[in-house]
Amino acid sequence: MQRDPGKDDASAAATTEASGGRKEDQIVAGDDAACKRRANLIAHAALAGIVVTPQADGSFLLRRWSLSREVGDVDELEQALRLQGVRL
């Protein structure tokens, strides 16, 4: 079964227009500073070879090589990454 690309494009355009603007603008506008900070810290950790896993209770699990460490919140995450030598 082939899909009709014109129909898909038209419905996507209608959805974007009805919601008040470009899709990219809405994605950025929906993010808040705390989410961006958290994502930035996780990305910097990944570049340094550290895996950061957010936990359900708001804490984070840091793993590097065979070692792991749990930190309580984003501030502690930033401090732990700085101690590991991650440039933020």
Summary of the structure (lengths in Angstrom):
residues: 88
radius of gyration: 19.4
end to end distance: 49.7
largest distance: 55.9
contacts: 189
relative contact order: 0.12
helix: 53%
strand: 16%
